[in-house]
């Protein structure tokens, strides 16, 4: 039996909310970088990325994610910074999957931001 305590649902929920709050703070502090991250992710998901372009795109995305981590290592940006950076844990075969997952996490942050501020989208 392991000495590690398994976190409860409440603890995991609390950690998640803290992570989203730190991520929201990063977005407020770096809105231009956030928009650029979303733009790059949409491109990666919707287009075919040539393996020759992978490193350049991954490094550009990594630089932006690194800038977003200045608000704290608890943000979702820190996790993806580590897992997308080709010089750390990032691998080309998981690049699109990581970007798709990051897109979903960003949607969660955006939903949190909208629920807090009663923001409406006007078309």
C-alpha positions in Angstrom: 0.0 0.0 0.0 1.3 3.4 -0.9 1.8 6.2 1.7 0.5 8.8 -0.8 -2.9 10.1 0.0 -5.4 10.0 -2.9 -7.0 13.4 -3.3 -10.7 13.8 -2.7 -13.1 15.2 -5.3 -13.3 18.4 -3.3 -9.5 18.8 -3.3 -9.4 18.1 -7.0 -12.2 20.6 -7.7 -10.4 23.2 -5.5 -7.1 22.7 -7.4 -8.9 23.0 -10.7 -10.6 26.3 -9.7 -7.2 27.6 -8.5 -5.6 26.6 -11.8 -8.4 28.3 -13.8 -8.1 31.5 -11.6 -4.3 31.7 -12.2 -4.9 31.1 -15.9 -7.5 33.8 -16.0 -5.0 36.2 -14.4 -2.4 35.3 -17.0 -5.0 36.1 -19.8 -5.8 39.5 -18.2 -2.1 40.3 -18.0 -1.2 39.1 -21.5 -4.2 39.4 -23.8 -2.2 39.7 -27.0 -0.3 36.5 -26.3 -3.5 34.7 -25.4 -5.1 35.7 -28.8 -2.0 34.6 -30.6 -2.0 31.2 -28.8 -5.6 30.7 -29.8 -4.8 31.6 -33.4 -1.9 29.2 -33.6 -3.9 26.4 -32.0 -6.8 26.9 -34.5 -4.3 26.7 -37.3 -2.7 23.5 -36.0 -6.0 21.8 -35.5 -7.6 22.8 -38.8 -4.6 22.5 -41.2 -2.0 19.9 -41.9 1.3 20.8 -40.3 4.4 19.6 -42.2 6.9 17.9 -40.1 9.5 20.4 -41.3 7.4 23.2 -39.8 6.7 21.4 -36.5 9.8 22.7 -34.6 9.3 26.3 -35.7 5.6 26.3 -34.8 6.1 24.5 -31.5 8.9 26.9 -30.4 6.7 29.9 -31.3 3.8 28.4 -29.3 6.2 27.5 -26.4 7.5 31.1 -26.2 3.9 32.4 -25.9 3.0 29.8 -23.3 6.1 30.6 -21.4 5.1 34.3 -21.3 1.7 33.2 -19.9 3.3 31.2 -17.1 4.7 34.4 -15.5 1.4 34.5 -13.5 2.2 31.2 -11.8 3.1 27.6 -12.4 -0.4 26.5 -11.3 -1.9 27.7 -14.6 -2.9 25.4 -17.4 -0.3 27.2 -19.5 2.5 25.8 -17.5 1.4 22.2 -18.1 1.2 22.8 -21.9 4.4 24.8 -21.9 6.2 21.7 -20.6 4.4 19.2 -22.8 4.6 21.1 -26.1 8.2 22.4 -25.9 10.3 20.2 -28.1 13.3 20.7 -25.8 11.4 19.4 -22.8 8.6 16.7 -23.1 7.1 17.8 -26.4 7.0 15.2 -29.2 5.8 15.8 -32.8 3.4 12.8 -32.7 1.5 14.3 -29.7 1.6 17.9 -30.9 -1.9 18.1 -32.5 -3.5 16.1 -29.6 -1.9 18.5 -27.0 -3.2 21.5 -29.0 -6.7 20.0 -29.2 -6.6 19.4 -25.4 -5.3 22.9 -24.8 -8.1 24.3 -26.9 -10.6 22.6 -24.7 -8.9 23.9 -21.5 -9.0 27.4 -23.0 -12.7 27.0 -23.6 -13.2 26.2 -19.9 -11.3 29.3 -18.9 -13.3 31.4 -21.3 -16.6 29.9 -19.8 -15.4 30.8 -16.3 -14.6 34.3 -17.4 -18.0 34.7 -19.0 -19.8 33.3 -16.0 -18.0 35.7 -13.7 -18.6 38.9 -15.7 -21.9 38.3 -17.5 -20.2 38.9 -20.9 -22.4 38.7 -24.0 -21.2 38.0 -27.5 -22.7 40.4 -29.9 -22.7 39.4 -33.6 
